[in-house]
Amino acid sequence: MAVQPPDLAANASSGSSGNRAGLGTGPGGADPTGAGPTATTPPGRNRGRGRGRRERTGRDIWIPGAILGLIMLACFLWPLVYRDLPSPTTGSLLHANLPPFSPGHLLGTDPLGNDIVARLLYGGRVSLEVGLTSNLIGLVLGGSLGMFAAFKGGWLETLTMRVLDMLIAFPSLVLVLVVSTYLTPSKLNVIWAISFFSIPTFARLARAATLRLREQVYVVAARLAGQRDGTILVRHIAPNVLPQLLTYSLLWVAAAITIEASLSFLGFGVPASEPSWGMMISRGQAYISSNPELVLIPSACLFLTIVCLNTLGDALRARTGAP
């Protein structure tokens, strides 16, 4: 009986064991029953999805941002650049109800002879001034109050937040109406009334962000180093809270413009000498059957501005990861 050499015997043994181990496998060692390694999503597809999401977010930022920029430029700069723009409140009855594209009146005039384009531009400036200024006041006062209460903690935080919760419990429009009733109708008083409503919201946002930040290592280290509370709030807390408040502020600018339009529509807003989009809608409803453009045009401007502000605010929240 012939005896195989040791190397051949080893090769035969390894080959047979390899065949036994490979039983039931297909080409390349794949399991034909499908019980092998599961398929994974190609990396390129994930990259494509991420790129598409970033592109959509980018469009949601620059498109409404560009529209808002054009609206603000038209409302704030056009009356200064175009010196021949008619006055929005001193029209003549001799030029009443002129149709669009009349000489010197692109969109015509209203029943009092006021140029519609001039009223749109001046009214947009008033509405934007009310929205931006009231939110700036609410952001500064409410943000400072929320950061200080959360940083100090204890009974001060509890008392402050309970008072703010009671204010938030009231419907916003009702609360602003109550405040504006006791104030003389003016743009400044409308700004303060809306600011009073926005302070609790910014305070709650600042408090929530400060509660997360006050236990961070750099804040604890600043405390151990003997820094004052005001210094810690200004140097370490506020720079991290402010970006989150700014992303929400765009949404509240839209809310403030809506509230101002509602107040002007109800007769509690800015005086007639300072027309706003809300007042234009209020005055135009009396002529809606004969001149519907007196309501439709300012309503379209108001709608476009609010949609752009909300879209831009949501996109910035998604981009920055704000909660």
VMD Tcl script that draws the C-alpha trace (Angstrom):
set ca {
  {0.00 0.00 0.00}
  {1.49 3.26 -1.13}
  {1.96 5.95 1.47}
  {1.51 9.56 0.43}
  {4.23 12.04 1.27}
  {3.48 14.21 4.30}
  {3.05 17.38 2.26}
  {0.60 15.74 -0.13}
  {-1.35 14.23 2.75}
  {-1.57 17.68 4.38}
  {-2.75 19.25 1.14}
  {-5.35 16.55 0.67}
  {-6.55 16.97 4.24}
  {-6.79 20.75 3.96}
  {-8.53 20.48 0.62}
  {-11.11 18.04 1.91}
  {-11.73 20.14 5.01}
  {-12.05 23.21 2.82}
  {-14.58 21.40 0.68}
  {-16.49 20.32 3.78}
  {-16.46 23.89 5.08}
  {-17.59 25.16 1.70}
  {-20.60 22.84 1.47}
  {-23.76 24.77 0.83}
  {-21.99 27.93 -0.34}
  {-22.27 29.49 -3.71}
  {-19.72 31.30 -5.83}
  {-17.38 33.42 -3.79}
  {-18.49 31.73 -0.55}
  {-21.92 33.33 -0.71}
  {-24.80 31.54 0.99}
  {-27.42 30.62 -1.64}
  {-30.12 30.51 1.05}
  {-29.75 34.25 1.64}
  {-28.64 33.81 5.24}
  {-25.28 35.39 4.55}
  {-24.20 38.98 5.28}
  {-26.99 41.52 4.80}
  {-26.73 44.14 2.08}
  {-25.97 47.69 3.17}
  {-26.94 51.00 1.59}
  {-24.21 52.21 -0.75}
  {-22.28 55.12 0.77}
  {-22.86 57.17 -2.34}
  {-26.61 57.08 -1.81}
  {-26.26 58.41 1.74}
  {-24.00 61.17 0.51}
  {-26.53 62.01 -2.18}
  {-29.33 62.24 0.35}
  {-27.27 64.47 2.62}
  {-26.32 66.71 -0.31}
  {-29.95 66.99 -1.39}
  {-31.03 67.88 2.14}
  {-28.38 70.60 2.35}
  {-29.42 71.97 -1.03}
  {-33.07 72.14 0.05}
  {-32.08 73.87 3.29}
  {-29.92 76.30 1.32}
  {-32.81 77.15 -0.99}
  {-35.08 77.64 2.03}
  {-32.60 80.23 3.31}
  {-31.54 82.27 0.31}
  {-34.86 82.41 -1.57}
  {-36.96 83.88 1.29}
  {-33.93 85.88 2.40}
  {-33.63 87.48 -1.04}
  {-37.36 88.27 -1.15}
  {-37.23 89.80 2.33}
  {-34.19 91.83 1.34}
  {-36.02 93.25 -1.67}
  {-39.08 94.09 0.43}
  {-36.98 95.87 3.06}
  {-34.98 97.77 0.45}
  {-38.18 98.91 -1.25}
  {-39.86 99.97 1.99}
  {-36.90 101.71 3.63}
  {-34.77 103.03 0.78}
  {-37.11 103.62 -2.15}
  {-38.97 106.56 -0.51}
  {-35.57 108.14 0.18}
  {-34.15 107.55 -3.29}
  {-37.26 108.36 -5.33}
  {-37.98 111.94 -4.31}
  {-41.04 112.23 -6.58}
  {-42.94 109.53 -4.69}
  {-46.34 111.00 -3.70}
  {-47.29 111.40 -0.08}
  {-49.23 108.41 1.32}
  {-51.70 110.53 3.31}
  {-52.17 113.87 1.55}
  {-53.90 112.83 -1.64}
  {-56.41 114.98 -3.49}
  {-60.00 114.02 -4.23}
  {-59.38 115.27 -7.76}
  {-57.19 112.19 -8.28}
  {-59.47 109.70 -6.50}
  {-59.95 106.17 -7.85}
  {-57.46 106.46 -10.67}
  {-56.92 103.11 -12.42}
  {-53.57 101.29 -12.41}
  {-50.83 102.56 -14.75}
  {-52.18 106.09 -14.60}
  {-49.54 108.80 -15.17}
  {-47.57 109.12 -11.94}
  {-49.59 106.38 -10.21}
  {-48.40 102.87 -11.04}
  {-51.14 101.05 -9.11}
  {-53.66 103.87 -9.18}
  {-55.13 105.74 -6.23}
  {-57.63 105.02 -3.47}
  {-60.99 106.81 -2.98}
  {-59.21 109.59 -1.07}
  {-56.71 110.21 -3.87}
  {-53.74 108.65 -2.06}
  {-51.20 106.83 -4.21}
  {-51.39 103.07 -3.58}
  {-47.69 102.42 -4.22}
  {-46.71 105.13 -1.74}
  {-49.06 103.71 0.89}
  {-47.70 100.20 0.31}
  {-44.10 101.32 0.79}
  {-44.76 103.51 3.81}
  {-47.14 100.94 5.28}
  {-44.58 98.19 4.85}
  {-41.98 100.32 6.59}
  {-44.30 100.88 9.55}
  {-45.19 97.18 9.80}
  {-41.54 96.11 9.60}
  {-40.46 98.74 12.12}
  {-43.08 97.51 14.58}
  {-42.13 93.86 14.05}
  {-38.36 94.32 14.24}
  {-38.30 96.81 17.11}
  {-40.78 94.96 19.31}
  {-38.88 91.71 18.88}
  {-35.56 93.39 19.61}
  {-36.99 94.71 22.89}
  {-38.50 91.34 23.73}
  {-35.28 89.51 22.91}
  {-33.10 91.79 25.06}
  {-35.42 92.07 28.06}
  {-36.85 88.56 27.95}
  {-33.52 86.93 27.19}
  {-31.78 88.76 30.03}
  {-34.57 87.90 32.47}
  {-34.59 84.22 31.51}
  {-30.80 83.85 31.69}
  {-30.56 85.58 35.07}
  {-33.42 83.59 36.60}
  {-32.07 80.24 35.37}
  {-28.50 81.03 36.41}
  {-29.46 82.07 39.94}
  {-32.05 79.30 40.41}
  {-33.99 78.80 43.61}
  {-37.08 80.80 44.56}
  {-36.19 83.61 42.16}
  {-36.38 81.30 39.16}
  {-39.60 79.71 40.38}
  {-41.33 83.04 41.02}
  {-40.18 84.56 37.73}
  {-41.30 81.63 35.62}
  {-44.70 81.36 37.35}
  {-45.41 85.02 36.58}
  {-44.35 84.54 32.97}
  {-46.47 81.39 32.69}
  {-49.53 83.39 33.73}
  {-48.80 85.95 31.01}
  {-48.33 83.24 28.38}
  {-51.64 81.65 29.41}
  {-53.53 84.69 28.08}
  {-54.29 84.77 24.33}
  {-51.71 87.01 22.73}
  {-54.11 89.27 20.85}
  {-56.33 89.74 23.90}
  {-53.32 90.61 26.05}
  {-52.05 93.17 23.55}
  {-55.54 94.64 23.20}
  {-55.78 95.10 26.96}
  {-52.42 96.87 27.06}
  {-53.07 99.05 24.00}
  {-56.49 100.10 25.32}
  {-54.83 102.06 28.11}
  {-52.27 103.66 25.78}
  {-52.68 106.46 23.27}
  {-52.76 105.07 19.71}
  {-49.26 105.52 18.31}
  {-46.55 103.43 16.70}
  {-44.38 103.56 19.82}
  {-47.19 102.36 22.09}
  {-48.01 99.50 19.71}
  {-44.34 98.48 19.82}
  {-44.33 98.44 23.63}
  {-47.61 96.51 23.76}
  {-46.30 93.79 21.44}
  {-42.95 93.73 23.27}
  {-44.80 93.12 26.53}
  {-46.33 90.04 24.94}
  {-43.05 88.71 23.49}
  {-40.95 89.03 26.68}
  {-42.31 85.82 28.34}
  {-41.59 83.72 25.25}
  {-37.98 84.86 24.91}
  {-37.50 84.47 28.67}
  {-38.61 80.83 28.55}
  {-36.32 80.09 25.61}
  {-33.35 81.74 27.34}
  {-34.07 79.90 30.58}
  {-34.15 76.50 28.86}
  {-30.83 77.19 27.13}
  {-29.20 78.52 30.31}
  {-30.22 75.45 32.32}
  {-28.23 73.32 29.87}
  {-25.23 75.64 29.87}
  {-24.78 76.43 33.55}
  {-23.49 72.92 34.30}
  {-20.92 72.95 31.50}
  {-17.26 72.58 32.46}
  {-16.22 76.06 31.37}
  {-19.03 77.67 33.40}
  {-18.15 75.65 36.51}
  {-14.48 76.56 36.02}
  {-15.38 80.24 35.79}
  {-17.30 79.97 39.06}
  {-14.40 78.24 40.78}
  {-12.08 80.95 39.47}
  {-14.13 83.51 41.39}
  {-15.71 85.33 38.44}
  {-18.83 87.33 39.19}
  {-22.23 86.13 38.06}
  {-22.63 89.07 35.69}
  {-19.27 88.35 34.08}
  {-20.14 84.68 33.60}
  {-23.50 85.55 32.07}
  {-22.01 88.06 29.64}
  {-18.87 86.14 28.64}
  {-19.94 82.49 28.76}
  {-23.74 82.16 28.80}
  {-25.05 84.94 26.55}
  {-22.84 84.17 23.49}
  {-24.22 80.62 23.44}
  {-27.85 81.56 24.13}
  {-28.07 84.43 21.64}
  {-27.86 82.33 18.42}
  {-30.78 80.20 19.58}
  {-32.86 83.28 20.36}
  {-32.04 84.84 16.98}
  {-33.36 81.82 15.09}
  {-36.67 82.14 16.91}
  {-36.77 85.92 16.57}
  {-37.59 85.70 12.86}
  {-40.68 83.68 13.68}
  {-41.70 86.28 16.23}
  {-41.14 89.13 13.80}
  {-43.79 87.49 11.63}
  {-46.06 87.11 14.67}
  {-45.54 90.76 15.64}
  {-46.40 91.97 12.14}
  {-49.55 89.85 12.24}
  {-50.54 91.26 15.64}
  {-49.93 94.82 14.44}
  {-52.08 94.19 11.38}
  {-54.84 92.78 13.60}
  {-54.66 95.78 15.94}
  {-54.80 98.23 13.04}
  {-57.69 96.31 11.51}
  {-59.60 96.59 14.81}
  {-58.75 100.27 15.21}
  {-56.23 99.94 18.05}
  {-53.06 100.13 15.98}
  {-51.03 102.96 14.54}
  {-52.84 106.25 13.77}
  {-54.08 107.12 10.31}
  {-51.17 109.49 9.79}
  {-48.82 106.46 9.77}
  {-50.44 103.92 7.44}
  {-49.58 100.26 7.85}
  {-50.61 97.21 5.85}
  {-53.18 96.32 8.49}
  {-54.71 99.79 8.35}
  {-54.82 99.65 4.55}
  {-56.78 96.40 4.77}
  {-59.09 97.93 7.38}
  {-59.75 101.04 5.29}
  {-60.09 99.08 2.06}
  {-62.80 96.72 3.29}
  {-65.38 99.49 2.87}
  {-64.61 99.53 -0.88}
  {-64.00 95.82 -1.41}
  {-66.93 95.46 -3.82}
  {-65.87 98.34 -6.07}
  {-62.08 98.38 -5.51}
  {-60.98 94.93 -4.31}
  {-57.33 95.75 -5.00}
  {-57.35 98.05 -1.96}
  {-57.59 94.89 0.18}
  {-55.92 92.31 -2.04}
  {-52.64 94.16 -2.65}
  {-51.72 94.89 1.00}
  {-52.97 91.43 1.98}
  {-50.64 89.87 -0.59}
  {-47.68 91.91 0.69}
  {-48.48 90.95 4.27}
  {-48.87 87.28 3.35}
  {-45.62 87.16 1.36}
  {-43.62 88.82 4.14}
  {-44.95 86.49 6.84}
  {-44.39 83.36 4.75}
  {-40.79 84.39 3.99}
  {-40.07 85.13 7.66}
  {-41.49 81.79 8.80}
  {-39.69 79.83 6.08}
  {-36.38 81.55 6.81}
  {-36.76 81.03 10.56}
  {-37.52 77.32 10.19}
  {-34.60 76.85 7.80}
  {-32.17 78.57 10.17}
  {-33.40 76.41 13.04}
  {-32.78 73.30 10.97}
  {-29.34 74.52 9.88}
  {-28.17 75.49 13.38}
  {-29.81 72.55 15.16}
  {-31.67 74.81 17.58}
  {-34.22 72.86 19.68}
}
mol new
graphics top color blue
foreach p $ca { graphics top sphere $p radius 0.5 }
foreach p [lrange $ca 0 end-1] q [lrange $ca 1 end] { graphics top cylinder $p $q radius 0.2 }
display resetview
